Amino acid sequence: MSRFIFIPVVLVALTIQCSGQCHAENWGHWRGESGNGISSVATPPTEWSDTKNVKWKVAVPGRGSGSPVIWNDNIFVVTAVKEGEQPAAAPAAQEAPQQRRRRGGRGGGRGRGGPIPNLAFKLLCYSKATGDLKWEKTATVGTPHQATHSTNGFASASPCTDGNHVYAHFGSRGLYCYSLDGELVWQRDDLGKMQTRNSFGEGSSPVIHGEKLLVPWDHEGDSALFALNKLTGETIWKAERDEPTCWATPLVAKNGDKHQVIMNGQNYARSYDLETGEELWKCTGQTERPVACPVQLHDLVIVGSGHRGSFMGAFRLDGKGDIEDTESVAWTINRNTPDIGSPILSDGRLYFYKGKAAVLTCLDAATGQPHYSSERLSGMDTIYASPVAAGGHVYLTSRNGTTVVIKDAEQLEVVATNSVGETVDATPAPVGNELFIRGEQHLFCIAAE
């Protein structure tokens, strides 16, 4: 069987580009329309429970922490289902019944949880309007070659879509491109097998920009950043990286009339030319096994990490070569920086957690000066999901299923504290007047009644 497969399909109108408004009205990537974690048009509710303001909820089979992405009436979710588990077509959307609130979840230990099961890696498509399952596709079936962390599964990378295709990335199990109707267009299963640090598992998500699909591949072996042709899956360029395991997702940042790809990394934060893959600049300072993704403010990109150390830096995009201790570094901080959850940037305000704790800081992104710092959020505990901003509010979600909603402002003002009653590791997605939350067991549509 070929390890690189392209399946010809009719590609009518695939060169048509959506307007900015088309992208803004959807949520095609787990970081939103700009890559900064915000929606410029969504106005979701600020209050809900596992019954209140739940338009529908549907059971999702298997396990996965990839965030939902939405395009028009399609919601795409990835999952890994154990052999013999109930198929995805069985559960139907329903009004949410009262259920026992669960705190914590799968636990925070490093245990890998026994033998690795045989898994079916699936892409599911649900109706945004009703929650009904439109289709499911099994990309591949197999037993992963390496274990994963007890709080991580084997379907942790979020899918992404440009409104023409949807891309499901299962890391070492392959990258799969489907039409929005669920027809396989191409697949790549020849990028290798990752050996992640301490068998913590995989999880970096791909990014679409123009005709390219950017695929990060940092692990304990030969690390790289790939740019693939999004229509065929063919490699456009490959940038080799002297980096150990990193779970961050790339950010495409515009600088003048050109674009750069910004990547976090344990050794360096780096910039690559989007067209060629050439490394443009780098700066050291990040901590071990970085996860948090960059954000952009005008001519600055901000990159941070917070495991076994603390560092965040704002870097000017016009830098060249090694920019440490140069004017290309606008500011740095060395405390309370994010680990798993990525920062978000809204109207010049940078929000992030301390490590994995529910301790929030809000900075002026241009200067690095705090609006407020180290504010503990009541009702929340360990954090994996990243914040999102929409409709003048910031939504902060904890693993225990609690979401604290605050004003998107320079002063901390809590608006509401909510829970869906089950573990939430995935970042919510705001679209229109709704918020979509992928929990450990269910996909929720939160909408005002």
Phi, psi and omega per residue, in radians:
M1 nan 2.342 3.131
S2 -1.148 2.478 3.124
R3 -1.587 -0.117 3.034
F4 -2.284 1.985 -3.006
I5 -2.153 2.239 2.999
F6 -2.061 2.193 -3.112
I7 -1.910 1.951 -3.093
P8 -1.082 2.367 3.038
V9 -2.438 2.924 3.067
V10 -1.224 2.169 -3.054
L11 -1.931 0.600 -3.111
V12 -1.060 2.300 3.015
A13 1.215 0.223 -3.123
L14 -1.256 -0.280 3.112
T15 -1.471 -0.127 3.118
I16 -1.223 2.234 -3.133
Q17 -1.717 2.341 3.050
C18 -1.179 2.589 3.014
S19 -1.241 2.920 3.101
G20 -1.021 -0.631 3.132
Q21 -1.142 -0.663 3.105
C22 -1.024 -0.786 3.123
H23 -1.165 -0.696 -3.087
A24 -1.134 -0.552 -3.116
E25 -1.392 -0.085 3.100
N26 -2.080 -3.077 3.112
W27 -2.478 1.385 -2.965
G28 -1.445 -0.102 -3.081
H29 -2.586 2.602 -3.024
W30 -1.127 -0.256 3.081
R31 -1.709 0.071 3.062
G32 1.466 -3.020 -2.960
E33 -1.130 -0.554 -3.059
S34 -1.823 -0.179 -3.007
G35 1.463 0.000 -3.114
N36 -1.730 0.012 3.090
G37 1.487 0.406 -3.105
I38 -2.234 2.722 2.935
S39 -1.994 2.256 -3.129
S40 -1.449 -0.163 -3.037
V41 -2.239 -0.325 -3.057
A42 -1.271 2.577 3.084
T43 -2.394 1.179 -3.097
P44 -1.286 2.890 3.096
P45 -1.090 2.784 3.063
T46 -1.861 -0.162 -3.121
E47 -2.264 2.415 3.044
W48 -2.907 3.013 2.977
S49 -2.485 -2.855 3.074
D50 -1.355 -0.044 3.041
T51 -2.227 -0.670 -3.089
K52 -1.306 2.357 3.097
N53 0.991 0.482 3.015
V54 -1.745 1.847 -3.128
K55 -1.162 -0.768 3.034
W56 -2.791 2.791 2.950
K57 -2.491 2.583 -3.095
V58 -2.380 2.415 3.096
A59 -1.226 2.343 3.102
V60 -1.908 2.172 -3.106
P61 -1.276 2.817 3.035
G62 1.262 -2.687 -3.074
R63 -2.481 2.410 3.092
G64 -3.031 2.585 3.100
S65 -2.085 0.197 2.998
G66 -1.127 2.448 -3.100
S67 -1.313 2.656 3.048
P68 -1.256 2.537 2.982
V69 -2.141 2.611 -2.942
I70 -2.288 2.347 2.999
W71 -2.461 2.020 -3.062
N72 0.940 -2.093 -3.107
D73 -1.625 0.136 -3.065
N74 -1.793 2.257 2.979
I75 -2.004 2.184 -3.099
F76 -1.908 2.318 -3.120
V77 -2.392 2.425 3.049
V78 -1.818 2.672 3.135
T79 -2.760 2.786 3.025
A80 -2.114 2.107 -2.990
V81 -1.949 2.238 3.105
K82 -1.167 2.592 3.068
E83 -0.960 2.305 3.098
G84 1.559 -0.136 3.113
E85 -1.269 2.680 -3.109
Q86 -0.959 2.333 -3.104
P87 -1.169 2.814 -3.056
A88 -1.188 -0.440 -3.042
A89 -1.290 -0.273 -3.042
A90 -1.224 -0.892 -3.067
P91 -1.289 2.398 3.106
A92 -1.968 2.732 3.114
A93 -1.105 2.568 -3.084
Q94 -2.641 2.819 2.965
E95 -1.186 2.447 -3.003
A96 -1.269 2.103 3.033
P97 -1.391 2.812 3.034
Q98 -1.121 2.376 3.119
Q99 -2.494 2.807 -3.108
R100 -1.128 2.316 3.088
R101 -1.306 2.283 3.114
R102 -1.882 2.324 3.076
R103 -1.900 2.666 3.090
G104 1.445 -1.633 -3.139
G105 2.155 -2.207 -3.013
R106 -1.457 -0.093 -3.129
G107 1.667 2.840 -3.047
G108 -1.909 0.204 -3.069
G109 -1.357 3.059 -3.109
R110 -1.638 -0.078 -3.050
G111 -0.989 2.519 -3.089
R112 -1.662 -0.064 2.927
G113 1.330 0.640 3.015
G114 1.467 -2.869 -3.067
P115 -1.084 2.618 3.122
I116 -1.380 2.202 -3.095
P117 -1.392 2.827 2.940
N118 -1.367 2.306 -2.966
L119 -2.250 2.570 2.937
A120 -1.776 2.134 -3.112
F121 -1.659 2.053 -2.924
K122 -2.166 2.591 2.907
L123 -1.938 2.189 -3.117
L124 -1.961 2.486 3.095
C125 -2.149 2.077 3.133
Y126 -1.937 2.723 3.045
S127 -1.347 2.217 3.081
K128 -1.116 -0.590 -3.077
A129 -1.289 -0.687 -2.980
T130 -2.100 -0.329 -3.035
G131 1.448 -0.014 3.122
D132 -1.199 2.544 3.090
L133 -1.302 2.083 3.103
K134 -1.426 -0.837 3.106
W135 -2.819 2.813 3.013
E136 -2.394 2.507 3.120
K137 -2.286 2.310 3.031
T138 -1.586 1.950 -3.114
A139 -1.250 -0.765 -3.137
T140 -2.831 2.839 3.092
V141 -2.261 2.358 3.112
G142 3.040 3.068 3.107
T143 -1.791 2.099 3.126
P144 -0.974 2.554 -3.068
H145 -1.378 -0.270 -3.073
Q146 -2.446 2.597 3.118
A147 -1.241 3.131 3.125
T148 -2.440 2.907 3.116
H149 -1.122 2.658 -3.100
S150 -1.081 -0.451 3.120
T151 -1.691 0.029 3.107
N152 -1.976 2.629 3.037
G153 -1.929 -2.655 -3.140
F154 -2.004 0.210 3.064
A155 -2.389 1.171 -3.016
S156 -1.771 -0.351 3.111
A157 -1.335 2.380 3.112
S158 -1.369 2.508 3.020
P159 -1.240 3.014 3.037
C160 -2.582 2.717 -3.120
T161 -2.573 2.604 3.054
D162 -1.936 0.194 -3.115
G163 1.562 -0.146 3.052
N164 -1.952 -0.724 3.105
H165 -2.306 2.830 2.994
V166 -2.202 2.417 -3.031
Y167 -2.027 2.172 3.108
A168 -1.960 2.111 -3.049
H169 -1.955 1.965 3.108
F170 -1.879 0.439 3.055
G171 1.077 -2.131 -3.103
S172 -1.096 -0.300 3.105
R173 -1.550 -0.032 3.015
G174 2.022 2.860 3.114
L175 -2.076 2.278 -2.967
Y176 -2.268 2.299 3.110
C177 -1.913 2.193 3.128
Y178 -2.128 2.681 2.902
S179 -1.260 2.909 3.128
L180 -1.195 -0.203 3.046
D181 -1.625 0.006 3.066
G182 1.625 0.249 3.095
E183 -1.538 2.284 3.133
L184 -1.213 2.218 -3.139
V185 -1.745 -0.864 3.047
W186 -2.731 2.865 3.056
Q187 -2.515 2.609 3.022
R188 -2.197 2.091 3.055
D189 -2.249 0.517 -3.079
D190 -2.047 0.271 -3.123
L191 -1.411 -0.242 3.068
G192 2.107 -3.022 3.081
K193 -2.122 2.093 -3.126
M194 -1.279 2.505 2.948
Q195 -2.026 1.694 -3.020
T196 -1.494 2.715 3.140
R197 -0.960 2.229 3.088
N198 0.920 0.444 -3.084
S199 0.939 0.719 3.122
F200 -1.335 -0.205 3.122
G201 1.651 -3.111 -3.038
E202 -1.924 3.011 3.113
G203 2.969 -0.066 3.109
S204 -1.128 2.440 -3.084
S205 -1.749 2.590 3.060
P206 -1.355 2.861 -3.119
V207 -2.334 2.390 3.070
I208 -1.732 2.347 2.952
H209 -2.603 2.112 -3.104
G210 1.019 -2.221 -3.136
E211 -1.585 0.060 -3.034
K212 -1.852 2.577 2.971
L213 -2.058 2.046 -3.086
L214 -1.654 2.225 -3.037
V215 -2.200 1.927 3.090
P216 -1.355 2.554 -3.053
W217 -2.560 1.049 3.135
D218 -1.696 2.238 3.113
H219 -2.764 -2.890 -3.088
E220 -1.451 0.026 3.051
G221 -1.828 -2.440 3.137
D222 -1.414 1.860 -3.079
S223 -1.521 2.698 -3.105
A224 -2.848 2.871 2.925
L225 -2.106 2.174 -3.104
F226 -1.832 2.479 2.894
A227 -2.005 2.041 -3.119
L228 -1.905 2.660 2.968
N229 -1.234 2.090 -3.017
K230 -1.201 -0.331 -3.132
L231 -1.528 -0.450 -3.053
T232 -2.139 -0.341 -3.068
G233 1.467 -0.031 -3.129
E234 -1.242 2.557 -3.131
T235 -1.287 2.189 3.050
I236 -1.550 -0.838 3.005
W237 -2.682 2.808 3.101
K238 -2.348 2.115 3.101
A239 -1.801 1.987 3.116
E240 -1.273 2.493 -3.044
R241 -2.265 2.241 3.062
D242 -1.554 1.212 -3.090
E243 -2.317 2.481 2.963
P244 -1.388 -2.952 -3.053
T245 -0.935 2.298 3.084
C246 -2.498 2.371 -3.101
W247 -1.835 0.178 -3.096
A248 -1.297 2.724 3.078
T249 -1.834 2.481 -3.118
P250 -1.156 2.724 2.969
L251 -2.093 2.281 3.013
V252 -1.627 2.070 -3.072
A253 -2.001 2.325 3.124
K254 -1.551 2.332 3.084
N255 -2.331 1.795 -3.018
G256 1.161 -2.205 3.124
D257 -1.745 0.215 -3.135
K258 -2.125 2.891 -3.125
H259 -2.163 2.509 3.068
Q260 -2.084 2.651 3.040
V261 -1.839 2.072 -3.092
I262 -1.780 2.235 3.123
M263 -2.222 2.377 2.955
N264 -1.272 2.873 3.097
G265 -3.051 2.631 -3.125
Q266 -1.143 -0.656 3.138
N267 -1.436 -0.773 -3.102
Y268 -2.631 2.569 2.726
A269 -1.391 2.396 -3.019
R270 -2.386 2.740 3.041
S271 -2.136 2.432 3.105
Y272 -2.194 2.544 3.023
D273 -1.200 2.202 -3.074
L274 -1.084 -0.583 -3.050
E275 -1.388 -0.593 -2.992
T276 -2.049 -0.351 -3.035
G277 1.438 0.072 3.123
E278 -1.169 2.363 3.060
E279 -1.248 2.221 -3.091
L280 -1.710 -0.790 3.123
W281 -2.711 2.884 3.101
K282 -2.665 2.740 3.079
C283 -2.604 2.293 3.135
T284 -1.395 3.085 3.065
G285 2.187 -0.353 -3.097
Q286 -1.198 2.876 -3.072
T287 -1.722 -3.060 -3.100
E288 -1.129 2.635 3.059
R289 0.588 1.121 -3.097
P290 -1.131 2.569 -3.127
V291 -2.224 -0.676 -3.030
A292 -1.102 2.515 -3.093
C293 -1.683 2.712 3.138
P294 -1.279 2.864 2.964
V295 -2.330 2.886 -3.087
Q296 -2.212 2.383 2.965
L297 -2.244 1.834 3.116
H298 0.934 -2.010 -3.092
D299 -1.654 0.236 3.114
L300 -1.986 2.500 2.877
V301 -2.072 2.501 -3.056
I302 -2.073 2.181 -3.058
V303 -2.268 2.344 -3.116
G304 -2.547 2.864 3.074
S305 -2.734 2.802 -2.993
G306 -2.662 0.558 3.083
H307 -1.891 2.170 -3.089
R308 0.916 0.868 -3.115
G309 2.551 -3.074 -3.103
S310 -2.733 2.169 3.120
F311 -2.774 2.404 2.965
M312 -2.531 2.377 -3.141
G313 -2.341 2.571 3.028
A314 -1.875 2.101 -2.999
F315 -2.062 2.370 3.105
R316 -1.369 2.401 -3.019
L317 -1.257 -0.227 -3.117
D318 -1.584 0.190 3.129
G319 -1.171 2.791 3.106
K320 -2.372 2.363 3.077
G321 1.198 -2.577 3.130
D322 -1.414 1.985 -3.005
I323 -1.751 0.124 3.119
E324 -0.990 2.384 3.100
D325 1.064 0.514 3.059
T326 -2.067 3.050 3.113
E327 -1.192 -0.181 3.096
S328 -1.289 -0.204 3.035
V329 -1.692 1.899 -3.054
A330 -1.317 -0.739 3.091
W331 -2.864 2.785 3.041
T332 -2.439 2.713 2.984
I333 -2.352 2.769 -3.080
N334 -2.375 0.603 3.033
R335 -2.677 2.635 3.024
N336 1.110 0.440 -3.055
T337 -1.481 2.830 -2.997
P338 -1.380 2.650 3.081
D339 -1.955 -1.428 -3.089
I340 -1.390 -0.961 -3.140
G341 -1.218 2.346 3.126
S342 -1.422 2.704 3.033
P343 -1.244 2.791 2.961
I344 -2.157 2.738 -3.108
L345 -2.252 2.059 -3.107
S346 -2.344 2.069 3.080
D347 0.917 0.730 3.095
G348 1.439 -0.009 3.120
R349 -1.791 2.258 -3.115
L350 -1.856 2.075 -3.135
Y351 -1.912 2.399 3.061
F352 -2.820 2.766 3.111
Y353 -1.627 2.781 2.966
K354 -1.436 1.987 3.141
G355 0.958 -2.188 3.072
K356 -1.855 0.177 -3.064
A357 -1.605 2.746 3.133
A358 -1.467 1.006 3.119
V359 -2.099 1.988 -2.910
L360 -1.827 2.435 3.014
T361 -2.193 2.525 3.052
C362 -2.256 2.107 -3.110
L363 -1.971 2.765 2.833
D364 -1.317 1.990 -3.009
A365 -1.153 -0.450 -3.119
A366 -1.308 -0.539 -3.022
T367 -2.027 -0.336 -3.048
G368 1.405 0.046 3.135
Q369 -1.426 2.424 -3.049
P370 -1.347 2.411 2.834
H371 -1.394 -0.756 2.934
Y372 -2.691 2.815 -2.989
S373 -2.519 2.497 2.979
S374 0.974 0.776 3.100
E375 -1.570 2.109 -3.137
R376 -1.421 2.368 -3.082
L377 -1.758 2.003 -3.099
S378 -1.120 2.416 3.091
G379 1.593 -0.149 -3.114
M380 -1.907 2.705 3.068
D381 -2.270 -2.114 -3.099
T382 -1.148 2.479 -3.060
I383 -2.021 2.215 2.923
Y384 -2.046 -0.732 -3.129
A385 -1.180 2.597 3.067
S386 -1.545 2.648 3.043
P387 -1.116 2.755 2.954
V388 -2.347 2.672 3.137
A389 -2.162 2.411 3.116
A390 -2.886 2.495 2.998
G391 1.060 0.544 3.126
G392 1.424 0.210 -3.134
H393 -2.330 2.763 3.025
V394 -2.043 2.321 -3.078
Y395 -1.886 2.092 -3.018
L396 -2.061 1.994 -2.960
T397 -2.030 2.326 -3.116
S398 -1.817 2.825 3.111
R399 -1.096 -0.433 -3.133
N400 -1.354 0.082 3.095
G401 1.624 -0.038 -3.140
T402 -1.484 2.357 2.986
T403 -2.073 2.078 3.029
V404 -1.655 2.218 3.125
V405 -1.811 2.214 3.125
I406 -2.146 2.838 3.017
K407 -1.176 2.444 3.030
D408 -1.440 1.489 -2.990
A409 -2.711 2.999 -3.099
E410 -1.330 -0.299 3.054
Q411 -1.905 2.483 3.132
L412 -1.311 2.120 3.078
E413 -2.426 1.944 3.117
V414 -1.356 2.231 -3.123
V415 -1.672 -0.734 -3.100
A416 -2.824 2.708 3.030
T417 -2.180 2.183 -2.986
N418 -2.298 2.836 3.050
S419 -2.598 2.480 3.015
V420 -1.652 -0.034 3.014
G421 1.445 0.226 3.067
E422 -2.670 2.869 -3.105
T423 -1.023 2.422 3.063
V424 -2.273 2.030 3.049
D425 -1.884 -0.409 -3.076
A426 -1.469 2.608 3.093
T427 -1.308 2.260 3.110
P428 -1.119 2.837 -3.113
A429 -2.201 1.986 3.091
P430 -1.558 2.201 3.120
V431 -2.482 2.241 3.136
G432 1.047 -2.257 3.100
N433 -1.817 0.496 -3.082
E434 -2.284 2.768 3.058
L435 -2.233 2.263 -3.108
F436 -1.891 2.153 -3.076
I437 -2.098 2.142 3.081
R438 -1.693 1.874 3.108
G439 -1.578 -3.097 3.139
E440 -1.114 -0.540 -3.066
Q441 -2.051 -0.462 -2.989
H442 -2.347 2.790 2.914
L443 -1.864 2.194 -3.082
F444 -1.932 2.442 2.935
C445 -1.898 1.958 3.130
I446 -1.687 2.109 -3.128
A447 -2.598 2.559 -3.137
A448 -1.113 2.347 -3.131
E449 -1.334 nan nan
